[in-house]
Amino acid sequence: DMVRVGGLVDAAPAALRRVLLLANLALAALATGYLLWAVARYLASGWRSEETTQGMIEVAVWIPQLSMLLGVALLLLAVVDEGVTTWRAPAASLRAEKAGSGGH
């Protein structure tokens, strides 16, 4: 079974819960931002070297890699949005676990 960290966060007092949630979101934003930077550098490297895929149809390798860059950028946007939402929400209303998620 998974360790349910959300249950521990939800058991914390409201002020501490806000700090824990914001710290986790900040860490997630930092990791996702680094991933975005690394993917962008990798994509740029393929573009500069004019690398192509192997197989019957040769395609510039940066074209399929662009979808990963877009996905990581959207993930970063979602994490930042969740951080802003958490920051603006009343501390008493914050929960790590969604109501009714019994894990069944």
Backbone as ProteinMPNN parsed JSONL, in Angstrom:
{"seq_chain_A": "DMVRVGGLVDAAPAALRRVLLLANLALAALATGYLLWAVARYLASGWRSEETTQGMIEVAVWIPQLSMLLGVALLLLAVVDEGVTTWRAPAASLRAEKAGSGGH", "coords_chain_A": {"N_chain_A": [[0.824, -1.193, 0.0], [0.294, 2.325, -0.509], [2.02, 4.996, 1.136], [0.234, 7.272, 3.005], [0.617, 10.348, 2.912], [-0.938, 12.571, 2.734], [-2.966, 12.234, 4.626], [-1.575, 12.71, 6.993], [-0.875, 15.381, 6.612], [-3.404, 16.536, 6.539], [-4.137, 16.129, 9.162], [-2.718, 17.996, 10.524], [-2.576, 21.233, 12.185], [-4.418, 24.074, 10.871], [-2.823, 26.342, 10.045], [-0.234, 25.252, 9.891], [-0.754, 23.295, 8.026], [-1.2, 24.807, 5.718], [1.405, 25.826, 5.323], [2.831, 23.42, 4.892], [1.574, 22.419, 2.563], [2.106, 24.519, 0.738], [4.91, 24.464, 0.756], [5.391, 21.932, -0.361], [4.247, 22.33, -2.893], [5.914, 24.355, -3.83], [8.337, 22.985, -3.995], [7.604, 21.099, -5.932], [7.148, 22.855, -8.088], [9.717, 23.871, -8.442], [11.158, 21.518, -9.166], [9.75, 20.821, -11.501], [10.18, 23.094, -13.032], [12.95, 22.872, -13.419], [12.965, 20.502, -14.899], [11.618, 21.399, -17.183], [13.487, 23.253, -18.155], [15.658, 21.496, -18.688], [14.551, 19.774, -20.638], [14.041, 21.642, -22.646], [16.644, 22.432, -23.291], [17.636, 19.998, -24.259], [15.987, 19.621, -26.479], [16.707, 21.87, -27.983], [19.336, 21.204, -28.529], [19.015, 19.016, -30.26], [17.831, 20.365, -32.357], [19.832, 22.192, -33.166], [21.826, 20.398, -34.021], [20.608, 19.244, -36.133], [19.495, 16.713, -36.035], [17.924, 13.655, -37.001], [15.132, 11.338, -36.939], [15.322, 7.718, -36.85], [14.519, 5.269, -39.318], [11.936, 4.515, -41.77], [10.697, 6.914, -42.417], [12.119, 9.929, -42.181], [12.305, 12.324, -39.699], [12.758, 15.518, -38.291], [14.221, 15.383, -35.152], [13.489, 17.073, -33.089], [10.844, 17.715, -33.46], [8.915, 15.621, -32.587], [9.759, 15.729, -29.941], [8.891, 18.156, -29.092], [6.309, 17.911, -28.136], [6.676, 16.841, -25.586], [7.957, 18.955, -24.321], [5.89, 20.85, -24.352], [4.017, 19.506, -22.742], [5.378, 19.418, -20.25], [5.583, 22.141, -19.748], [2.867, 22.786, -19.442], [2.343, 21.257, -17.169], [3.944, 22.613, -15.285], [2.594, 25.06, -15.281], [0.143, 24.203, -14.189], [0.949, 23.401, -11.609], [1.868, 25.834, -10.538], [-0.518, 27.273, -10.672], [-2.06, 25.796, -8.842], [-0.583, 26.386, -6.562], [-1.029, 29.171, -6.286], [-3.792, 29.138, -5.893], [-3.916, 27.694, -3.495], [-2.51, 29.439, -1.828], [-4.239, 31.633, -1.74], [-6.548, 30.609, -0.606], [-8.639, 30.167, 2.304], [-7.044, 29.104, 5.291], [-8.291, 27.172, 6.892], [-9.869, 25.773, 5.116], [-8.235, 24.232, 3.559], [-7.11, 21.134, 2.267], [-5.221, 18.172, 1.909], [-6.031, 15.702, 1.018], [-8.729, 14.85, -1.034], [-12.196, 15.261, -0.329], [-14.081, 12.383, 0.424], [-12.412, 10.58, -0.844], [-11.661, 7.594, -0.413], [-9.839, 5.768, -1.212], [-10.683, 3.47, -2.452]], "CA_chain_A": [[0.0, 0.0, 0.0], [1.003, 3.606, -0.522], [2.047, 5.791, 2.364], [-0.724, 8.352, 2.814], [1.13, 11.578, 3.505], [-2.049, 13.518, 2.778], [-3.651, 12.079, 5.907], [-0.767, 13.402, 8.006], [-1.0, 16.824, 6.367], [-4.75, 16.934, 6.945], [-4.237, 16.08, 10.622], [-1.978, 19.139, 11.072], [-3.368, 22.465, 12.351], [-4.651, 24.779, 9.607], [-1.685, 27.192, 9.65], [0.855, 24.351, 9.504], [-1.21, 22.632, 6.799], [-0.919, 25.736, 4.608], [2.862, 25.85, 5.108], [3.228, 22.139, 4.308], [1.091, 22.351, 1.185], [2.848, 25.482, -0.08], [6.287, 23.969, 0.624], [5.363, 20.843, -1.338], [3.998, 22.9, -4.214], [7.126, 25.074, -4.237], [9.297, 21.952, -4.393], [7.124, 20.564, -7.206], [7.389, 23.875, -9.108], [11.16, 23.912, -8.675], [11.53, 20.315, -9.914], [9.146, 20.902, -12.824], [10.909, 24.142, -13.743], [14.232, 22.297, -13.846], [12.656, 19.563, -15.972], [11.313, 22.205, -18.364], [14.765, 23.785, -18.636], [16.445, 20.391, -19.234], [13.916, 19.33, -21.883], [14.265, 22.701, -23.638], [18.048, 22.341, -23.739], [17.758, 18.776, -25.05], [15.318, 19.896, -27.744], [17.541, 22.826, -28.725], [20.51, 20.474, -28.999], [18.597, 18.271, -31.448], [17.573, 21.322, -33.429], [21.121, 22.702, -33.652], [22.591, 19.345, -34.699], [19.776, 18.785, -37.24], [19.342, 15.273, -35.861], [16.661, 13.122, -37.512], [14.759, 10.026, -36.416], [15.691, 6.587, -37.688], [13.37, 4.561, -39.859], [11.583, 4.778, -43.164], [10.367, 8.33, -42.562], [13.006, 10.739, -41.361], [11.681, 13.543, -39.183], [13.642, 16.221, -37.358], [13.943, 14.803, -33.838], [12.906, 18.059, -32.177], [9.396, 17.819, -33.67], [8.19, 14.838, -31.577], [10.164, 16.15, -28.597], [8.158, 19.373, -28.772], [5.127, 17.556, -27.343], [7.101, 16.702, -24.189], [8.195, 20.306, -23.822], [4.578, 21.441, -24.12], [3.437, 18.829, -21.586], [6.059, 19.858, -19.034], [5.188, 23.541, -19.537], [1.508, 22.76, -18.897], [2.449, 20.753, -15.799], [4.437, 23.718, -14.464], [1.49, 26.007, -15.157], [-0.83, 23.62, -13.266], [1.517, 23.44, -10.26], [1.857, 27.237, -10.107], [-1.927, 27.61, -10.45], [-2.456, 25.186, -7.57], [0.078, 27.155, -5.51], [-1.746, 30.439, -6.118], [-5.085, 28.799, -5.313], [-3.66, 27.325, -2.097], [-2.09, 30.666, -1.129], [-5.378, 32.532, -1.572], [-7.652, 29.941, 0.089], [-8.575, 30.211, 3.769], [-6.271, 27.965, 5.812], [-9.172, 26.143, 7.435], [-10.497, 25.009, 4.034], [-7.228, 23.481, 2.808], [-6.998, 19.7, 2.514], [-4.366, 17.451, 0.974], [-6.875, 14.634, 0.486], [-10.054, 15.315, -1.445], [-13.282, 14.66, 0.446], [-14.681, 11.205, -0.177], [-11.435, 9.695, -1.491], [-11.329, 6.543, 0.548], [-8.822, 4.906, -1.774], [-11.295, 2.22, -2.892]], "C_chain_A": [[0.864, 1.252, 0.0], [0.987, 4.243, 0.855], [1.166, 7.01, 2.12], [-0.26, 9.603, 3.554], [0.013, 12.61, 3.639], [-2.82, 13.436, 4.078], [-2.908, 12.772, 7.028], [-0.883, 14.915, 7.853], [-2.364, 17.312, 6.837], [-4.929, 16.925, 8.457], [-3.536, 17.269, 11.29], [-2.929, 20.324, 11.276], [-3.394, 23.265, 11.046], [-3.444, 25.6, 9.145], [-0.506, 26.338, 9.175], [0.499, 23.636, 8.2], [-0.914, 23.514, 5.588], [0.576, 25.746, 4.286], [3.329, 24.573, 4.432], [2.803, 22.034, 2.847], [1.86, 23.299, 0.273], [4.304, 25.05, -0.273], [6.351, 22.846, -0.408], [5.128, 21.362, -2.754], [5.207, 23.675, -4.726], [8.198, 24.087, -4.704], [8.9, 21.349, -5.742], [7.368, 21.561, -8.34], [8.872, 23.967, -9.452], [11.608, 22.719, -9.519], [10.979, 20.362, -11.346], [9.813, 21.987, -13.665], [12.261, 23.647, -14.242], [14.015, 21.317, -14.997], [12.362, 20.31, -17.273], [12.596, 22.755, -18.984], [15.587, 22.683, -19.318], [15.872, 19.898, -20.564], [14.14, 20.369, -22.98], [15.695, 22.669, -24.169], [18.255, 21.129, -24.635], [17.142, 18.978, -26.433], [16.164, 20.838, -28.6], [18.789, 22.149, -29.277], [20.183, 19.673, -30.257], [18.338, 19.171, -32.636], [18.893, 21.815, -34.042], [21.881, 21.654, -34.458], [21.84, 18.782, -35.904], [19.632, 17.264, -37.236], [17.977, 14.838, -36.382], [16.406, 11.75, -36.897], [15.222, 8.943, -37.372], [14.424, 5.924, -38.205], [13.095, 4.965, -41.293], [11.289, 6.253, -43.413], [11.258, 9.121, -41.617], [12.316, 12.052, -40.999], [12.71, 14.207, -38.269], [13.252, 15.807, -35.942], [13.289, 15.793, -32.878], [11.381, 18.159, -32.326], [8.618, 16.928, -32.7], [8.553, 15.233, -30.145], [9.413, 17.401, -28.15], [6.919, 19.081, -27.928], [5.489, 17.374, -25.867], [7.353, 18.072, -23.57], [6.869, 20.996, -23.488], [3.92, 20.826, -22.882], [4.059, 19.275, -20.276], [5.704, 21.314, -18.722], [3.777, 23.616, -18.947], [1.497, 22.236, -17.465], [2.943, 21.853, -14.866], [3.343, 24.76, -14.245], [0.458, 25.495, -14.15], [-0.333, 23.667, -11.823], [1.489, 24.868, -9.713], [0.426, 27.684, -9.823], [-2.414, 27.033, -9.123], [-1.817, 25.921, -6.393], [-0.634, 28.467, -5.225], [-3.105, 30.192, -5.46], [-4.938, 28.458, -3.831], [-3.3, 28.553, -1.275], [-3.293, 31.547, -0.803], [-6.524, 31.925, -0.765], [-7.518, 30.119, 1.597], [-7.905, 28.935, 4.3], [-7.164, 26.838, 6.303], [-9.796, 25.271, 6.343], [-9.519, 24.123, 3.272], [-7.177, 22.022, 3.243], [-6.061, 19.1, 1.474], [-5.157, 16.355, 0.276], [-8.224, 15.217, 0.116], [-11.118, 14.593, -0.625], [-13.86, 13.477, -0.31], [-13.715, 10.298, -0.889], [-10.959, 8.671, -0.479], [-10.289, 5.578, 0.026], [-9.373, 3.567, -2.238], [-11.352, 2.176, -4.387]], "O_chain_A": [[2.011, 1.237, 0.449], [0.055, 4.049, 1.636], [1.343, 7.709, 1.122], [-0.69, 9.876, 4.675], [0.026, 13.428, 4.56], [-3.283, 14.456, 4.587], [-3.525, 13.358, 7.917], [-0.977, 15.642, 8.842], [-2.473, 18.37, 7.457], [-5.784, 17.64, 8.981], [-3.734, 17.52, 12.479], [-3.965, 20.41, 10.617], [-2.491, 23.141, 10.218], [-3.084, 25.554, 7.968], [0.14, 26.662, 8.178], [1.372, 23.401, 7.364], [-0.437, 23.032, 4.561], [0.966, 25.682, 3.12], [4.133, 24.623, 3.502], [3.584, 21.61, 1.996], [2.227, 22.927, -0.842], [4.87, 25.249, -1.348], [7.261, 22.814, -1.237], [5.746, 20.881, -3.704], [5.494, 23.656, -5.923], [8.884, 24.333, -5.697], [9.756, 21.116, -6.596], [7.755, 21.161, -9.438], [9.236, 24.123, -10.617], [12.356, 22.888, -10.482], [11.672, 19.985, -12.291], [9.99, 21.82, -14.872], [12.67, 23.965, -15.359], [14.786, 21.301, -15.957], [12.808, 19.895, -18.342], [12.764, 22.722, -20.203], [16.147, 22.9, -20.392], [16.62, 19.634, -21.505], [14.401, 20.007, -24.127], [15.923, 22.859, -25.364], [18.957, 21.205, -25.643], [17.711, 18.554, -27.439], [16.315, 20.623, -29.803], [19.248, 22.483, -30.369], [20.967, 19.648, -31.206], [18.59, 18.795, -33.781], [19.053, 21.852, -35.262], [22.51, 21.98, -35.465], [22.371, 17.935, -36.622], [19.646, 16.618, -38.284], [16.99, 15.557, -36.229], [17.32, 11.089, -36.404], [15.483, 9.201, -38.547], [13.37, 6.019, -37.577], [13.889, 5.648, -41.94], [11.592, 6.781, -44.483], [11.156, 8.991, -40.397], [11.82, 12.78, -41.858], [13.447, 13.523, -37.558], [12.078, 15.874, -35.576], [12.602, 15.379, -31.944], [10.703, 18.636, -31.417], [7.719, 17.436, -32.029], [7.735, 15.085, -29.236], [9.315, 17.67, -26.953], [6.52, 19.901, -27.102], [4.694, 17.715, -24.991], [6.996, 18.31, -22.416], [6.752, 21.652, -22.453], [3.334, 21.541, -22.069], [3.349, 19.488, -19.294], [5.542, 21.676, -17.556], [3.523, 24.421, -18.051], [0.724, 22.718, -16.636], [2.413, 22.009, -13.766], [3.19, 25.28, -13.14], [-0.051, 26.273, -13.342], [-1.112, 23.942, -10.911], [1.127, 25.084, -8.557], [0.179, 28.392, -8.847], [-3.107, 27.714, -8.367], [-2.44, 26.065, -5.341], [-0.823, 28.838, -4.067], [-3.519, 30.944, -4.578], [-5.747, 28.887, -3.009], [-3.748, 28.686, -0.136], [-3.363, 32.137, 0.275], [-7.388, 32.658, -0.286], [-6.404, 30.212, 2.114], [-8.169, 27.834, 3.816], [-6.823, 25.666, 6.144], [-10.21, 24.144, 6.618], [-9.937, 23.339, 2.421], [-7.199, 21.715, 4.435], [-6.101, 19.473, 0.302], [-4.973, 16.11, -0.916], [-8.797, 15.997, 0.878], [-10.942, 13.428, -0.27], [-14.099, 13.546, -1.516], [-14.144, 9.317, -1.495], [-9.967, 8.879, 0.219], [-9.89, 4.657, 0.739], [-8.609, 2.616, -2.405], [-11.836, 1.198, -4.957]]}, "name": "protein", "num_of_chains": 1, "seq": "DMVRVGGLVDAAPAALRRVLLLANLALAALATGYLLWAVARYLASGWRSEETTQGMIEVAVWIPQLSMLLGVALLLLAVVDEGVTTWRAPAASLRAEKAGSGGH"}
